[in-house]
Amino acid sequence: MYLTKYKGLGTKGTPININWSQFANSNLQIVSEKTRATSTGFYQLREPYERKDINVITMHCVKYDLDHTTLTFDQLVESLSPYEALITTTYSHNPENGQNKYRVIINTDRDVNPDEYQSLFNGFIKKNLFLLGQVDTAVKDKSRLFLDWSCPPDRQQFARKEVINGQPIIVDEILEFDKKNQLHSDQRNQLGNVSFKDLLKGGITQGGSKGLGRNDALTKFLGHLLHNKFNPTEAREMCIAWNQSNIPPMPDDEVERTINSILNKHQSESPQIKEEKRYQLLSVSDIQKLPKIDWLVKDVLPAQGLACIYGPSGSSKSFLALDLSLSIACKTEWFGLKIKCVPVIYIVLEGLQGFIKRVNAWVLQNKIRPKRFFLIRDDINLFNFADVSDLVASLQEANFVNGLIVIDTLNQASPGVDENSVKEISQVLNHLKFIQRETNSLTLIVHHSGKDVNRGLRGSSSIRAALDTSIEVSSESYTQKEWRIEKSKDSADGQTYKYSLKEITLGQDEDQSPITSCVVTPGEKVLFSKPKPTGKNQKIAHSKVELLLILSPISGKCFQMPDTKMIEVEDAVEEISKAFTTTEQSKRRNQARTALQSLISNGFIHTGSEDGKDYLWTS
């Protein structure tokens, strides 16, 4: 069969003549980027072998990509056993994140005229109805190329291939079958006139001549969310938001009825699956076999999830976010920490000209121009699902996956949203999770601290609760800064790193005045830097506790380490109350208890009980 080979995703190919056995038995390619794998076009091209539909002379094989399938790999193998076929996992296949992605290539008994291919593509599905609604219809493109069997190094264990030694498709029989067998409307919809990417690009018009109706589109959209592990509450909220982009939106009661019907059906059809997943008992051996966390920045930022860099205005949080992003796009270390080099999308929503100067300064200082760093300067409203879906569709079309997405800042990306409203900010957080899951990336927001910087992030506490990691930025002076791991779900928090801003001269403007910007220059690492209390009463209570702990003969209680010094709570109350000399004597002990409770709530001291007594200690 005559095929065309490409390097990566190239536009100019090399013709080859190869038999089915040679093609099907090719080896797995393990590459750090998909563009480093070879690709195949299942067609013969006219010279000069440029990848365009008009250059396709003949085609061979039928190809299907199953990116959001409900079928397992083994079910595919069993269902296609009569045919001569190759089934593989694709480069993006990642069962750890629920992304089961397969490719099916079926041999044909003859070359196929390009004008016949769509009928062959549809006809085979009609004859094998288990494929209905399972395939990505973009593979019908005549000059499309397909990455050869490949995977990244960290997912080699998930790569699978099965060569089925059945019979090739008899092309003329399938073409005839396609002519004689018409599908009813629901089945035609499932052939995929509208793909999931199309759903994300914009709303569905009532009575439109092409594609799915609004209700069918809602069904497909909700099914996709459930398949990608969104829980019913999150999926419901996103469907309601998605409906607002339809023309016109469906009535709320109709949307609710459709959602409820699908959720009920989903739960009733998979009760055993649900039961099996719940309360699964894992032995120590099972626990040891669980996958280790994949770090983007080791012990700081996970490769997938939601993170935040925050600080007061002027603290240089955007400088730090940009330095982090550019480093992740092209370097191996950041502040001495090992980083995973991945593609980066940076959405800048304020100070574009200043941002450009910062990028130029970073490139000049580091003497490297990152090839996998990309800027989006268009406005986005994270509260509006139409904006979010447009962003995801654009990223998917660019094949952006397994990377870092930075949104600078959350305030500018959610105009009009009340950050203290749990309901409003929850919708924004759901949309951020959607972006993260659809791209299998880390989404990082740049945000402000509150008026009282000691209380952390501005807005609802649900923001911090949703984060896998939060990094706090603070200033000692205009140029001397530090960042601290304020929260980390999977590593130790409190680690602090100092840095400074170094001024870089970029050139001169039309008035011969220097054009300057700044770059981040790492300083030393502080092994542990827990912030000190700032309130007057807290400071008094904390200093008293520290002094008492130095003098205390008690240690090792409440299951703490043997050398952990402790004091009894009542002894601490007594000593602290003596320091509140300006307070009425009868109220001093209550004031001391209030100060202690504040220290406990903010993590400055810890408490526990043993043998009927309450104790205090510090980390």
C-alpha positions, 0 to 999 in steps of 0.5 A: 500500500502507498502511504506518506511518512512525515516527521512529527506534524510536518506539512511535507511528506515522503512517499513509501510503499509498505505491506500491512504486516510491516506497518502493523508491527512497527515499534513503540516510539518513546518521545518527550514531545509528540512532535518528535514522533513520526507520522503517517498519512494513509494516502498517496500524494502528488509531487511535491508531496505537500499535505493538502486535500487537493494533492491526495491521489488515493487513500488506504485503510479506515481510521478512527480516533476514540478520544472520549469513548465508553469502550475499553481497549479489550472491548474494541479488540473483541468487537473488531476481531473479524477484521485485519486491524491495528488498535493502539493507545494514542500519545495523549492516552492517560488512564490515571486521569481518566483519559482513555484514547485509542486509535483504530486502523483497519486495512482495506482490500483496495485503494480508496478514491478520496471522494469515496472515503466519507461514505466508507467511514460512515458505512463501516460505522453503520455496519458496526453500530458499537462505534456510534457516538464513540469516534472523533469525526475530524479523522474524515479529513482526506489529508489528515496525518496520524502520529505513529504509535508513541507515548511520553517516557512517564506513561510507557507502562500504559501504552498498548497495541493489538494487531488483529489478523482478520480480513480487510474491509471489502470496500465495495461492500461497505459503500453499497451498505452505506447507500442502502442503510439510512440511520434514524436522526439520533444515529445520524447525530451520533455519526458526529456532524458536531464534535465535542470541540464544536460544542465548545466553540459556541452555542447551538442555534435552534432549528439550525440546518446542520449538526445537533439540536440543543437538547442532543448537544446538551446530552453529549456535553453532559456525557463528556463531563461525566466521562471526565470525572466531573461530579454531578453537582459540578456537571449540572452547574456547567451545563446550566452555564453552557446553555446560556450560549445557545441561540436562544437558551433552552428554558431552565426547566427543560435543561433541568429535566434533561440533566436529571434524566441523564444523571439518573440513567447514568447512575442506574446503568452503572450501579456496580461500577459505582459500588466497586469504586466506593470504599475500596480497601487497599493493602500496604502493598496496594498503597506502595503500587499507587503512582507517585505524584508528578511534579511540575516544580518538584515539591512545589507545583504538581503537574496537574491541578489548580495553584495560585501565586498571590500577594499585595499590590506591588509585591512583584507576584506577576514578575515571579509568575512570569519568571516561573512560566518562562523557566518551565517552558525551557529550563531544568531548574527554578530556584534550584528546584527541578522542573519539568519542561512543558508548554506554557500558555500565559493569559495576560489581562493587565499591563500588556506593554510592561509585560512585553518589556519583562519578557524581553528583559528575561530573554536578554538576561537568560540568553534563551528564547523559549519556543514553547511559551505562548501569550494570550492577550484577549480578554476572558471572563471566567464566570461566563462559560462561553468564554471558557469553552472558547478558550478550551476549544482554541487550546485543543485545536492547538494540541495544547496538553500537559502544560501550564496555563497562567491567568494573570490576574483572577480579578481581571479574568472575572469582572463583576464577580463578587470574590466573597460570594461562595456561589459566584466564586464557585462557578469561577472555580468550576470553570478553572477546573474544566480548563485544567481537566480538558488540557490535563494541565496545571492552571495557575492564577495570579491573585491579590491578598486581602486588606489584612495580608496576614489573612491570606488570599482576598475573597472567599475561603473556598478559593484557598480550599480549591487550591493544590498549592498556593505561593505567597509573595511578600516584600522586604523592600522595593527590590528585596522579595521572598516567596513562601509555600503557603499551602501544599497538599502533597509536600511540606509548606512553609519553605521560603525563598528570597529573591531580588529584582534586577533592573535590565536596560533594554535600549532607548526610546525616541527621546534617548531615555533608557527603556528598562524592566526587571528580572527575578534574581534568586537568593538563598533558601530559608529552610523554614520561615513561619510568619510571626503573629502580627496582632498586639495580643497575639504577639504578647501571648506568643512570646510568653508561650515561647519563653515557657516552652524553653523552661518547661520540663514537659515533653513528648506527650500527645503522641508527639516526638520525645523532644517536643517541649510542651506546657499545660494550657492553664499554666500558659493562660496564667502567665499570659494574663499577667502581661495584660496589665491595662485590662481589668483584672477579672477579664485578663484570663479570658483575654489570654484564652482568646489570644491563645485560641487565635494562635491555635487557629492560625497554626502558630501553636498546637494543642492536644490532651493526655491524662485529662490535661491540655497541652500546648507546643509549637512546630 
